[in-house]
Structures are given as C-alpha cells and as structure tokens.
C-alpha cells in the first residue's frame, strides 16, 4: 500500500467518527448531511469548503464557508464519473490555499466516499484498492454503490492504465471483488 496521505489525529485512530466528521487527509473530511450542518463541528475542524453530493440534503449556509453542490442521487445509474476530476481538482485547490474540505452526502457512505476515492487516486497516486482500504480505515461505514464502483474502476484505468479492483459475479449479483470475502455474511442477512 502507498504511504497514507496523512496521519490522523490520535482520537480517530481509536475511535473513527461515524456520526461526526471522519478525517481522511490533513485537509479532507467525510460526513453525513446532519454533521455537515453542525456549525460547531465545522468550525472546530476549520472546514472552509463544504461539498454536498446529494439532491436531498439541504445545507445551512454558514458565513466564511464556500458551498459546492453535486446534484447526484445514490443510484447505480447516476453519473458520478463526470464529477471525479472537477471535484478532485476543487479539493486540491482548497488544500493549496491551506483550507479544509468536507465531502458529504446523506449518510457519508456512497456518493461522498466515491468522490473521496477518486480524489485519493488522482492527487495521492493511490490505487483504487489502496484508496478504499485507507478511506475505510478512517470511515468504516463507506460502501459506494455498484454503479459508482464501475465508474471508479474505469477512472482508475484512465489514470493508471491498470485496475486493482474488478467487478465479479456472485450469488448477490455483480459486486466489486473486495467484497467477495463478505458474501457469506451478506447471504445470512
């Protein structure tokens, strides 16, 4: 695995934040829509940009915070791919100005996680597999939908001319191979 993009604060190592903000790099966080509207949480983490990757969550606009809307529903046929480069570039530009970005969707599980993986691939030269492993260690609940996985696999190939994650047939349908070990648990649910 490549070197992690940053070291996390000590609290995140022993207690990843699921209901609050999950720190992914020194300048990038993921959260749910509820956490993204918590003024104290935003200010205490010095968030300067909020990227809302949803159509259903309405942001409360706070002073001195830039807001970006990515109007995508969490459905396998949604075109999130079109936002991979512009949002990764935006996160990077905020970081270059010493700012901090919060990516959120409704739950901080699928859409925001997919855009985070795209950013890590593009600006931290991480493979899709490494980006997922790292992000999941920071926010254990991430699980992009299968359509987003297919788009991320395509994006990884565009960036690196190879793939580290593949879609496979399973009793649950087509899934990313990184979930293959979870099939017995998914079958019992």
WOPE-V618338 format. One record per residue. RES is the residue in one small letter. PSI is psi in whole degrees, 0 to 359 (NA if undefined). Layout:
BEGIN
res=RES psi=PSI
res=RES psi=PSI
END
This chain:
BEGIN
res=x psi=146
res=x psi=165
res=x psi=134
res=x psi=147
res=x psi=341
res=x psi=168
res=x psi=144
res=x psi=159
res=x psi=151
res=x psi=325
res=x psi=325
res=x psi=334
res=x psi=317
res=x psi=345
res=x psi=84
res=x psi=138
res=x psi=120
res=x psi=320
res=x psi=338
res=x psi=216
res=x psi=137
res=x psi=121
res=x psi=126
res=x psi=315
res=x psi=182
res=x psi=342
res=x psi=8
res=x psi=132
res=x psi=157
res=x psi=145
res=x psi=179
res=x psi=172
res=x psi=325
res=x psi=311
res=x psi=325
res=x psi=343
res=x psi=14
res=x psi=104
res=x psi=318
res=x psi=318
res=x psi=318
res=x psi=314
res=x psi=322
res=x psi=338
res=x psi=7
res=x psi=41
res=x psi=129
res=x psi=341
res=x psi=134
res=x psi=124
res=x psi=113
res=x psi=109
res=x psi=65
res=x psi=169
res=x psi=341
res=x psi=341
res=x psi=128
res=x psi=125
res=x psi=145
res=x psi=125
res=x psi=119
res=x psi=147
res=x psi=146
res=x psi=16
res=x psi=131
res=x psi=138
res=x psi=136
res=x psi=135
res=x psi=130
res=x psi=95
res=x psi=82
res=x psi=136
res=x psi=155
res=x psi=77
res=x psi=143
res=x psi=334
res=x psi=3
res=x psi=141
res=x psi=84
res=x psi=336
res=x psi=320
res=x psi=341
res=x psi=353
res=x psi=304
res=x psi=308
res=x psi=322
res=x psi=320
res=x psi=317
res=x psi=320
res=x psi=315
res=x psi=317
res=x psi=318
res=x psi=324
res=x psi=316
res=x psi=319
res=x psi=338
res=x psi=17
res=x psi=25
res=x psi=177
res=x psi=138
res=x psi=139
res=x psi=120
res=x psi=129
res=x psi=156
res=x psi=215
res=x psi=311
res=x psi=350
res=x psi=37
res=x psi=313
res=x psi=291
res=x psi=309
res=x psi=324
res=x psi=319
res=x psi=317
res=x psi=326
res=x psi=315
res=x psi=319
res=x psi=317
res=x psi=313
res=x psi=323
res=x psi=313
res=x psi=314
res=x psi=350
res=x psi=10
res=x psi=34
res=x psi=143
res=x psi=164
res=x psi=318
res=x psi=313
res=x psi=320
res=x psi=318
res=x psi=314
res=x psi=315
res=x psi=311
res=x psi=321
res=x psi=328
res=x psi=333
res=x psi=327
res=x psi=89
res=x psi=342
res=x psi=0
res=x psi=142
res=x psi=83
res=x psi=147
res=x psi=165
res=x psi=325
res=x psi=320
res=x psi=323
res=x psi=316
res=x psi=320
res=x psi=321
res=x psi=321
res=x psi=317
res=x psi=317
res=x psi=319
res=x psi=318
res=x psi=321
res=x psi=319
res=x psi=318
res=x psi=358
res=x psi=29
res=x psi=165
res=x psi=142
res=x psi=352
res=x psi=141
res=x psi=151
res=x psi=135
res=x psi=156
res=x psi=141
res=x psi=170
res=x psi=342
res=x psi=3
res=x psi=196
res=x psi=127
res=x psi=161
res=x psi=142
res=x psi=340
res=x psi=343
res=x psi=1
res=x psi=321
res=x psi=343
res=x psi=353
res=x psi=313
res=x psi=324
res=x psi=323
res=x psi=330
res=x psi=334
res=x psi=351
res=x psi=NA
END
